[in-house]
Amino acid sequence: MVSVTDSQQVEGRNGIRFQADQSLSEIDASSFDMVFLPGGPGELPLAKNALITEIIQSYDHGSKFVAAI
């Protein structure tokens, strides 16, 4: 799991905390085959994140998988 912030501590809507493996700025997106995006209120910051948008577009054009819930 990757955090979109520099913090690797991620908190869900119900207060459940997760430990991300890396932050978005640390990964090499080309080394993955799929990106999975969470739904809910947390998706609004994702939609405004230029790096997320770039990754989704590159996956779409590169025949990689993009999934969302």
PDB file of N, CA, C and O in Angstrom:
ATOM      1  N   MET A   1       0.845  -1.161   0.000  1.00  0.00           N
ATOM      2  CA  MET A   1       0.000   0.000   0.000  1.00  0.00           C
ATOM      3  C   MET A   1       0.901   1.237   0.000  1.00  0.00           C
ATOM      4  O   MET A   1       1.953   1.268   0.639  1.00  0.00           O
ATOM      5  N   VAL A   2       0.454   2.247  -0.733  1.00  0.00           N
ATOM      6  CA  VAL A   2       1.209   3.491  -0.873  1.00  0.00           C
ATOM      7  C   VAL A   2       0.376   4.647  -0.327  1.00  0.00           C
ATOM      8  O   VAL A   2      -0.825   4.731  -0.582  1.00  0.00           O
ATOM      9  N   SER A   3       1.012   5.521   0.414  1.00  0.00           N
ATOM     10  CA  SER A   3       0.360   6.713   0.939  1.00  0.00           C
ATOM     11  C   SER A   3       0.577   7.872  -0.031  1.00  0.00           C
ATOM     12  O   SER A   3       1.662   8.013  -0.595  1.00  0.00           O
ATOM     13  N   VAL A   4      -0.436   8.692  -0.225  1.00  0.00           N
ATOM     14  CA  VAL A   4      -0.282   9.849  -1.116  1.00  0.00           C
ATOM     15  C   VAL A   4       0.411  11.017  -0.416  1.00  0.00           C
ATOM     16  O   VAL A   4       0.798  11.988  -1.065  1.00  0.00           O
ATOM     17  N   THR A   5       0.566  10.926   0.886  1.00  0.00           N
ATOM     18  CA  THR A   5       1.292  11.957   1.632  1.00  0.00           C
ATOM     19  C   THR A   5       2.671  11.418   2.004  1.00  0.00           C
ATOM     20  O   THR A   5       2.979  10.256   1.742  1.00  0.00           O
ATOM     21  N   ASP A   6       3.486  12.252   2.606  1.00  0.00           N
ATOM     22  CA  ASP A   6       4.811  11.805   3.038  1.00  0.00           C
ATOM     23  C   ASP A   6       4.745  10.932   4.288  1.00  0.00           C
ATOM     24  O   ASP A   6       5.720  10.266   4.635  1.00  0.00           O
ATOM     25  N   SER A   7       3.604  10.935   4.959  1.00  0.00           N
ATOM     26  CA  SER A   7       3.417  10.088   6.137  1.00  0.00           C
ATOM     27  C   SER A   7       3.008   8.689   5.695  1.00  0.00           C
ATOM     28  O   SER A   7       2.184   8.533   4.795  1.00  0.00           O
ATOM     29  N   GLN A   8       3.582   7.683   6.325  1.00  0.00           N
ATOM     30  CA  GLN A   8       3.203   6.314   5.979  1.00  0.00           C
ATOM     31  C   GLN A   8       2.043   5.825   6.841  1.00  0.00           C
ATOM     32  O   GLN A   8       1.582   4.697   6.670  1.00  0.00           O
ATOM     33  N   GLN A   9       1.569   6.652   7.759  1.00  0.00           N
ATOM     34  CA  GLN A   9       0.405   6.333   8.574  1.00  0.00           C
ATOM     35  C   GLN A   9      -0.839   6.818   7.830  1.00  0.00           C
ATOM     36  O   GLN A   9      -0.973   8.009   7.549  1.00  0.00           O
ATOM     37  N   VAL A  10      -1.736   5.905   7.515  1.00  0.00           N
ATOM     38  CA  VAL A  10      -2.949   6.231   6.762  1.00  0.00           C
ATOM     39  C   VAL A  10      -4.146   5.914   7.646  1.00  0.00           C
ATOM     40  O   VAL A  10      -4.218   4.836   8.236  1.00  0.00           O
ATOM     41  N   GLU A  11      -5.087   6.852   7.738  1.00  0.00           N
ATOM     42  CA  GLU A  11      -6.278   6.625   8.553  1.00  0.00           C
ATOM     43  C   GLU A  11      -7.508   6.621   7.667  1.00  0.00           C
ATOM     44  O   GLU A  11      -7.735   7.549   6.892  1.00  0.00           O
ATOM     45  N   GLY A  12      -8.297   5.568   7.791  1.00  0.00           N
ATOM     46  CA  GLY A  12      -9.524   5.434   7.016  1.00  0.00           C
ATOM     47  C   GLY A  12     -10.665   6.225   7.623  1.00  0.00           C
ATOM     48  O   GLY A  12     -10.531   6.821   8.692  1.00  0.00           O
ATOM     49  N   ARG A  13     -11.768   6.222   6.938  1.00  0.00           N
ATOM     50  CA  ARG A  13     -12.945   6.990   7.344  1.00  0.00           C
ATOM     51  C   ARG A  13     -13.434   6.611   8.739  1.00  0.00           C
ATOM     52  O   ARG A  13     -13.883   7.478   9.489  1.00  0.00           O
ATOM     53  N   ASN A  14     -13.356   5.345   9.095  1.00  0.00           N
ATOM     54  CA  ASN A  14     -13.849   4.887  10.390  1.00  0.00           C
ATOM     55  C   ASN A  14     -12.784   4.932  11.480  1.00  0.00           C
ATOM     56  O   ASN A  14     -12.959   4.343  12.547  1.00  0.00           O
ATOM     57  N   GLY A  15     -11.687   5.625  11.215  1.00  0.00           N
ATOM     58  CA  GLY A  15     -10.629   5.751  12.196  1.00  0.00           C
ATOM     59  C   GLY A  15      -9.657   4.585  12.226  1.00  0.00           C
ATOM     60  O   GLY A  15      -8.750   4.556  13.058  1.00  0.00           O
ATOM     61  N   ILE A  16      -9.835   3.630  11.334  1.00  0.00           N
ATOM     62  CA  ILE A  16      -8.926   2.495  11.264  1.00  0.00           C
ATOM     63  C   ILE A  16      -7.625   2.967  10.630  1.00  0.00           C
ATOM     64  O   ILE A  16      -7.634   3.618   9.585  1.00  0.00           O
ATOM     65  N   ARG A  17      -6.505   2.634  11.270  1.00  0.00           N
ATOM     66  CA  ARG A  17      -5.198   3.077  10.782  1.00  0.00           C
ATOM     67  C   ARG A  17      -4.474   1.942  10.072  1.00  0.00           C
ATOM     68  O   ARG A  17      -4.546   0.780  10.472  1.00  0.00           O
ATOM     69  N   PHE A  18      -3.786   2.310   9.023  1.00  0.00           N
ATOM     70  CA  PHE A  18      -2.994   1.378   8.230  1.00  0.00           C
ATOM     71  C   PHE A  18      -1.574   1.915   8.135  1.00  0.00           C
ATOM     72  O   PHE A  18      -1.343   3.121   8.224  1.00  0.00           O
ATOM     73  N   GLN A  19      -0.648   1.021   7.959  1.00  0.00           N
ATOM     74  CA  GLN A  19       0.746   1.404   7.747  1.00  0.00           C
ATOM     75  C   GLN A  19       1.071   1.183   6.273  1.00  0.00           C
ATOM     76  O   GLN A  19       1.094   0.045   5.805  1.00  0.00           O
ATOM     77  N   ALA A  20       1.320   2.261   5.543  1.00  0.00           N
ATOM     78  CA  ALA A  20       1.683   2.155   4.129  1.00  0.00           C
ATOM     79  C   ALA A  20       3.117   1.649   4.015  1.00  0.00           C
ATOM     80  O   ALA A  20       3.935   1.866   4.909  1.00  0.00           O
ATOM     81  N   ASP A  21       3.410   0.978   2.915  1.00  0.00           N
ATOM     82  CA  ASP A  21       4.764   0.487   2.672  1.00  0.00           C
ATOM     83  C   ASP A  21       5.701   1.613   2.243  1.00  0.00           C
ATOM     84  O   ASP A  21       6.876   1.637   2.611  1.00  0.00           O
ATOM     85  N   GLN A  22       5.161   2.542   1.459  1.00  0.00           N
ATOM     86  CA  GLN A  22       5.948   3.666   0.948  1.00  0.00           C
ATOM     87  C   GLN A  22       5.018   4.838   0.704  1.00  0.00           C
ATOM     88  O   GLN A  22       3.796   4.689   0.694  1.00  0.00           O
ATOM     89  N   SER A  23       5.611   6.004   0.507  1.00  0.00           N
ATOM     90  CA  SER A  23       4.814   7.155   0.088  1.00  0.00           C
ATOM     91  C   SER A  23       4.841   7.221  -1.438  1.00  0.00           C
ATOM     92  O   SER A  23       5.721   6.645  -2.078  1.00  0.00           O
ATOM     93  N   LEU A  24       3.891   7.913  -1.999  1.00  0.00           N
ATOM     94  CA  LEU A  24       3.760   8.015  -3.448  1.00  0.00           C
ATOM     95  C   LEU A  24       5.024   8.575  -4.095  1.00  0.00           C
ATOM     96  O   LEU A  24       5.409   8.150  -5.184  1.00  0.00           O
ATOM     97  N   SER A  25       5.658   9.517  -3.431  1.00  0.00           N
ATOM     98  CA  SER A  25       6.864  10.134  -3.998  1.00  0.00           C
ATOM     99  C   SER A  25       8.063   9.183  -4.022  1.00  0.00           C
ATOM    100  O   SER A  25       9.053   9.464  -4.697  1.00  0.00           O
ATOM    101  N   GLU A  26       7.990   8.069  -3.299  1.00  0.00           N
ATOM    102  CA  GLU A  26       9.109   7.124  -3.228  1.00  0.00           C
ATOM    103  C   GLU A  26       9.039   5.986  -4.243  1.00  0.00           C
ATOM    104  O   GLU A  26      10.034   5.293  -4.458  1.00  0.00           O
ATOM    105  N   ILE A  27       7.894   5.785  -4.862  1.00  0.00           N
ATOM    106  CA  ILE A  27       7.733   4.602  -5.716  1.00  0.00           C
ATOM    107  C   ILE A  27       8.129   4.855  -7.163  1.00  0.00           C
ATOM    108  O   ILE A  27       8.184   5.993  -7.628  1.00  0.00           O
ATOM    109  N   ASP A  28       8.399   3.769  -7.849  1.00  0.00           N
ATOM    110  CA  ASP A  28       8.580   3.790  -9.296  1.00  0.00           C
ATOM    111  C   ASP A  28       7.321   3.147  -9.871  1.00  0.00           C
ATOM    112  O   ASP A  28       7.222   1.921  -9.935  1.00  0.00           O
ATOM    113  N   ALA A  29       6.368   3.964 -10.285  1.00  0.00           N
ATOM    114  CA  ALA A  29       5.066   3.461 -10.730  1.00  0.00           C
ATOM    115  C   ALA A  29       5.174   2.503 -11.906  1.00  0.00           C
ATOM    116  O   ALA A  29       4.297   1.660 -12.093  1.00  0.00           O
ATOM    117  N   SER A  30       6.224   2.614 -12.696  1.00  0.00           N
ATOM    118  CA  SER A  30       6.373   1.724 -13.852  1.00  0.00           C
ATOM    119  C   SER A  30       6.701   0.288 -13.439  1.00  0.00           C
ATOM    120  O   SER A  30       6.611  -0.625 -14.259  1.00  0.00           O
ATOM    121  N   SER A  31       7.080   0.083 -12.183  1.00  0.00           N
ATOM    122  CA  SER A  31       7.422  -1.266 -11.727  1.00  0.00           C
ATOM    123  C   SER A  31       6.202  -2.061 -11.271  1.00  0.00           C
ATOM    124  O   SER A  31       6.330  -3.226 -10.897  1.00  0.00           O
ATOM    125  N   PHE A  32       5.022  -1.445 -11.298  1.00  0.00           N
ATOM    126  CA  PHE A  32       3.790  -2.114 -10.895  1.00  0.00           C
ATOM    127  C   PHE A  32       2.935  -2.429 -12.118  1.00  0.00           C
ATOM    128  O   PHE A  32       3.075  -1.796 -13.165  1.00  0.00           O
ATOM    129  N   ASP A  33       2.052  -3.407 -11.978  1.00  0.00           N
ATOM    130  CA  ASP A  33       1.159  -3.798 -13.068  1.00  0.00           C
ATOM    131  C   ASP A  33      -0.248  -3.256 -12.897  1.00  0.00           C
ATOM    132  O   ASP A  33      -1.049  -3.301 -13.831  1.00  0.00           O
ATOM    133  N   MET A  34      -0.561  -2.739 -11.700  1.00  0.00           N
ATOM    134  CA  MET A  34      -1.929  -2.311 -11.425  1.00  0.00           C
ATOM    135  C   MET A  34      -1.921  -1.214 -10.367  1.00  0.00           C
ATOM    136  O   MET A  34      -1.073  -1.198  -9.474  1.00  0.00           O
ATOM    137  N   VAL A  35      -2.872  -0.307 -10.484  1.00  0.00           N
ATOM    138  CA  VAL A  35      -3.113   0.681  -9.434  1.00  0.00           C
ATOM    139  C   VAL A  35      -4.563   0.492  -8.987  1.00  0.00           C
ATOM    140  O   VAL A  35      -5.467   0.356  -9.811  1.00  0.00           O
ATOM    141  N   PHE A  36      -4.765   0.487  -7.674  1.00  0.00           N
ATOM    142  CA  PHE A  36      -6.089   0.298  -7.091  1.00  0.00           C
ATOM    143  C   PHE A  36      -6.394   1.521  -6.244  1.00  0.00           C
ATOM    144  O   PHE A  36      -5.643   1.850  -5.326  1.00  0.00           O
ATOM    145  N   LEU A  37      -7.492   2.193  -6.551  1.00  0.00           N
ATOM    146  CA  LEU A  37      -7.849   3.438  -5.870  1.00  0.00           C
ATOM    147  C   LEU A  37      -9.041   3.211  -4.948  1.00  0.00           C
ATOM    148  O   LEU A  37     -10.034   2.614  -5.364  1.00  0.00           O
ATOM    149  N   PRO A  38      -8.960   3.676  -3.704  1.00  0.00           N
ATOM    150  CA  PRO A  38     -10.088   3.525  -2.787  1.00  0.00           C
ATOM    151  C   PRO A  38     -11.186   4.529  -3.114  1.00  0.00           C
ATOM    152  O   PRO A  38     -10.930   5.577  -3.708  1.00  0.00           O
ATOM    153  N   GLY A  39     -12.395   4.200  -2.724  1.00  0.00           N
ATOM    154  CA  GLY A  39     -13.521   5.110  -2.915  1.00  0.00           C
ATOM    155  C   GLY A  39     -13.820   5.864  -1.629  1.00  0.00           C
ATOM    156  O   GLY A  39     -13.008   5.893  -0.704  1.00  0.00           O
ATOM    157  N   GLY A  40     -14.987   6.468  -1.589  1.00  0.00           N
ATOM    158  CA  GLY A  40     -15.395   7.201  -0.402  1.00  0.00           C
ATOM    159  C   GLY A  40     -14.881   8.625  -0.406  1.00  0.00           C
ATOM    160  O   GLY A  40     -14.368   9.107  -1.416  1.00  0.00           O
ATOM    161  N   PRO A  41     -15.020   9.299   0.725  1.00  0.00           N
ATOM    162  CA  PRO A  41     -14.632  10.707   0.817  1.00  0.00           C
ATOM    163  C   PRO A  41     -13.149  10.952   0.547  1.00  0.00           C
ATOM    164  O   PRO A  41     -12.766  12.056   0.159  1.00  0.00           O
ATOM    165  N   GLY A  42     -12.318   9.937   0.750  1.00  0.00           N
ATOM    166  CA  GLY A  42     -10.891  10.092   0.538  1.00  0.00           C
ATOM    167  C   GLY A  42     -10.484  10.195  -0.917  1.00  0.00           C
ATOM    168  O   GLY A  42      -9.331  10.496  -1.224  1.00  0.00           O
ATOM    169  N   GLU A  43     -11.424   9.948  -1.812  1.00  0.00           N
ATOM    170  CA  GLU A  43     -11.063   9.994  -3.237  1.00  0.00           C
ATOM    171  C   GLU A  43     -10.933  11.416  -3.762  1.00  0.00           C
ATOM    172  O   GLU A  43     -10.294  11.619  -4.795  1.00  0.00           O
ATOM    173  N   LEU A  44     -11.500  12.387  -3.107  1.00  0.00           N
ATOM    174  CA  LEU A  44     -11.411  13.767  -3.597  1.00  0.00           C
ATOM    175  C   LEU A  44      -9.971  14.277  -3.635  1.00  0.00           C
ATOM    176  O   LEU A  44      -9.577  14.874  -4.637  1.00  0.00           O
ATOM    177  N   PRO A  45      -9.170  14.069  -2.588  1.00  0.00           N
ATOM    178  CA  PRO A  45      -7.763  14.485  -2.694  1.00  0.00           C
ATOM    179  C   PRO A  45      -7.008  13.726  -3.788  1.00  0.00           C
ATOM    180  O   PRO A  45      -6.095  14.277  -4.403  1.00  0.00           O
ATOM    181  N   LEU A  46      -7.377  12.476  -4.033  1.00  0.00           N
ATOM    182  CA  LEU A  46      -6.725  11.707  -5.099  1.00  0.00           C
ATOM    183  C   LEU A  46      -6.988  12.336  -6.457  1.00  0.00           C
ATOM    184  O   LEU A  46      -6.092  12.416  -7.297  1.00  0.00           O
ATOM    185  N   ALA A  47      -8.217  12.780  -6.669  1.00  0.00           N
ATOM    186  CA  ALA A  47      -8.593  13.372  -7.953  1.00  0.00           C
ATOM    187  C   ALA A  47      -7.825  14.667  -8.220  1.00  0.00           C
ATOM    188  O   ALA A  47      -7.642  15.057  -9.374  1.00  0.00           O
ATOM    189  N   LYS A  48      -7.381  15.328  -7.161  1.00  0.00           N
ATOM    190  CA  LYS A  48      -6.657  16.592  -7.305  1.00  0.00           C
ATOM    191  C   LYS A  48      -5.140  16.405  -7.336  1.00  0.00           C
ATOM    192  O   LYS A  48      -4.399  17.375  -7.492  1.00  0.00           O
ATOM    193  N   ASN A  49      -4.684  15.175  -7.190  1.00  0.00           N
ATOM    194  CA  ASN A  49      -3.250  14.896  -7.127  1.00  0.00           C
ATOM    195  C   ASN A  49      -2.698  14.676  -8.534  1.00  0.00           C
ATOM    196  O   ASN A  49      -3.075  13.718  -9.208  1.00  0.00           O
ATOM    197  N   ALA A  50      -1.809  15.559  -8.974  1.00  0.00           N
ATOM    198  CA  ALA A  50      -1.274  15.498 -10.340  1.00  0.00           C
ATOM    199  C   ALA A  50      -0.494  14.213 -10.599  1.00  0.00           C
ATOM    200  O   ALA A  50      -0.560  13.670 -11.701  1.00  0.00           O
ATOM    201  N   LEU A  51       0.236  13.720  -9.614  1.00  0.00           N
ATOM    202  CA  LEU A  51       1.011  12.492  -9.804  1.00  0.00           C
ATOM    203  C   LEU A  51       0.095  11.285  -9.969  1.00  0.00           C
ATOM    204  O   LEU A  51       0.361  10.413 -10.796  1.00  0.00           O
ATOM    205  N   ILE A  52      -0.977  11.229  -9.190  1.00  0.00           N
ATOM    206  CA  ILE A  52      -1.958  10.140  -9.338  1.00  0.00           C
ATOM    207  C   ILE A  52      -2.559  10.181 -10.741  1.00  0.00           C
ATOM    208  O   ILE A  52      -2.672   9.147 -11.400  1.00  0.00           O
ATOM    209  N   THR A  53      -2.939  11.362 -11.192  1.00  0.00           N
ATOM    210  CA  THR A  53      -3.512  11.513 -12.533  1.00  0.00           C
ATOM    211  C   THR A  53      -2.530  11.045 -13.598  1.00  0.00           C
ATOM    212  O   THR A  53      -2.916  10.360 -14.545  1.00  0.00           O
ATOM    213  N   GLU A  54      -1.274  11.409 -13.447  1.00  0.00           N
ATOM    214  CA  GLU A  54      -0.238  10.999 -14.403  1.00  0.00           C
ATOM    215  C   GLU A  54      -0.072   9.474 -14.412  1.00  0.00           C
ATOM    216  O   GLU A  54       0.051   8.865 -15.475  1.00  0.00           O
ATOM    217  N   ILE A  55      -0.071   8.871 -13.239  1.00  0.00           N
ATOM    218  CA  ILE A  55       0.067   7.410 -13.146  1.00  0.00           C
ATOM    219  C   ILE A  55      -1.119   6.717 -13.804  1.00  0.00           C
ATOM    220  O   ILE A  55      -0.935   5.771 -14.569  1.00  0.00           O
ATOM    221  N   ILE A  56      -2.325   7.174 -13.517  1.00  0.00           N
ATOM    222  CA  ILE A  56      -3.524   6.567 -14.111  1.00  0.00           C
ATOM    223  C   ILE A  56      -3.484   6.677 -15.630  1.00  0.00           C
ATOM    224  O   ILE A  56      -3.775   5.706 -16.330  1.00  0.00           O
ATOM    225  N   GLN A  57      -3.130   7.839 -16.139  1.00  0.00           N
ATOM    226  CA  GLN A  57      -3.062   8.021 -17.589  1.00  0.00           C
ATOM    227  C   GLN A  57      -1.994   7.132 -18.214  1.00  0.00           C
ATOM    228  O   GLN A  57      -2.219   6.552 -19.276  1.00  0.00           O
ATOM    229  N   SER A  58      -0.839   7.019 -17.571  1.00  0.00           N
ATOM    230  CA  SER A  58       0.218   6.172 -18.135  1.00  0.00           C
ATOM    231  C   SER A  58      -0.178   4.701 -18.096  1.00  0.00           C
ATOM    232  O   SER A  58       0.155   3.951 -19.013  1.00  0.00           O
ATOM    233  N   TYR A  59      -0.880   4.278 -17.055  1.00  0.00           N
ATOM    234  CA  TYR A  59      -1.350   2.894 -16.984  1.00  0.00           C
ATOM    235  C   TYR A  59      -2.396   2.640 -18.062  1.00  0.00           C
ATOM    236  O   TYR A  59      -2.384   1.593 -18.709  1.00  0.00           O
ATOM    237  N   ASP A  60      -3.291   3.588 -18.252  1.00  0.00           N
ATOM    238  CA  ASP A  60      -4.339   3.437 -19.265  1.00  0.00           C
ATOM    239  C   ASP A  60      -3.732   3.319 -20.658  1.00  0.00           C
ATOM    240  O   ASP A  60      -4.161   2.480 -21.451  1.00  0.00           O
ATOM    241  N   HIS A  61      -2.757   4.135 -20.959  1.00  0.00           N
ATOM    242  CA  HIS A  61      -2.119   4.102 -22.279  1.00  0.00           C
ATOM    243  C   HIS A  61      -1.142   2.940 -22.426  1.00  0.00           C
ATOM    244  O   HIS A  61      -0.815   2.537 -23.542  1.00  0.00           O
ATOM    245  N   GLY A  62      -0.680   2.405 -21.307  1.00  0.00           N
ATOM    246  CA  GLY A  62       0.300   1.326 -21.342  1.00  0.00           C
ATOM    247  C   GLY A  62      -0.292  -0.053 -21.145  1.00  0.00           C
ATOM    248  O   GLY A  62       0.444  -1.007 -20.894  1.00  0.00           O
ATOM    249  N   SER A  63      -1.595  -0.179 -21.251  1.00  0.00           N
ATOM    250  CA  SER A  63      -2.295  -1.463 -21.104  1.00  0.00           C
ATOM    251  C   SER A  63      -2.076  -2.104 -19.737  1.00  0.00           C
ATOM    252  O   SER A  63      -2.004  -3.328 -19.626  1.00  0.00           O
ATOM    253  N   LYS A  64      -1.972  -1.281 -18.702  1.00  0.00           N
ATOM    254  CA  LYS A  64      -1.912  -1.788 -17.334  1.00  0.00           C
ATOM    255  C   LYS A  64      -3.283  -1.597 -16.706  1.00  0.00           C
ATOM    256  O   LYS A  64      -4.132  -0.892 -17.253  1.00  0.00           O
ATOM    257  N   PHE A  65      -3.493  -2.217 -15.574  1.00  0.00           N
ATOM    258  CA  PHE A  65      -4.807  -2.200 -14.945  1.00  0.00           C
ATOM    259  C   PHE A  65      -4.973  -1.029 -13.985  1.00  0.00           C
ATOM    260  O   PHE A  65      -4.061  -0.680 -13.237  1.00  0.00           O
ATOM    261  N   VAL A  66      -6.166  -0.430 -14.028  1.00  0.00           N
ATOM    262  CA  VAL A  66      -6.575   0.598 -13.084  1.00  0.00           C
ATOM    263  C   VAL A  66      -7.899   0.129 -12.502  1.00  0.00           C
ATOM    264  O   VAL A  66      -8.841  -0.154 -13.242  1.00  0.00           O
ATOM    265  N   ALA A  67      -7.975   0.044 -11.175  1.00  0.00           N
ATOM    266  CA  ALA A  67      -9.199  -0.414 -10.514  1.00  0.00           C
ATOM    267  C   ALA A  67      -9.581   0.574  -9.420  1.00  0.00           C
ATOM    268  O   ALA A  67      -8.725   1.253  -8.852  1.00  0.00           O
ATOM    269  N   ALA A  68     -10.871   0.646  -9.134  1.00  0.00           N
ATOM    270  CA  ALA A  68     -11.363   1.519  -8.067  1.00  0.00           C
ATOM    271  C   ALA A  68     -12.574   0.863  -7.423  1.00  0.00           C
ATOM    272  O   ALA A  68     -13.279   0.067  -8.043  1.00  0.00           O
ATOM    273  N   ILE A  69     -12.792   1.212  -6.181  1.00  0.00           N
ATOM    274  CA  ILE A  69     -13.951   0.688  -5.461  1.00  0.00           C
ATOM    275  C   ILE A  69     -14.722   1.850  -4.865  1.00  0.00           C
ATOM    276  O   ILE A  69     -15.744   1.641  -4.211  1.00  0.00           O
TER     277      ILE A  69
END
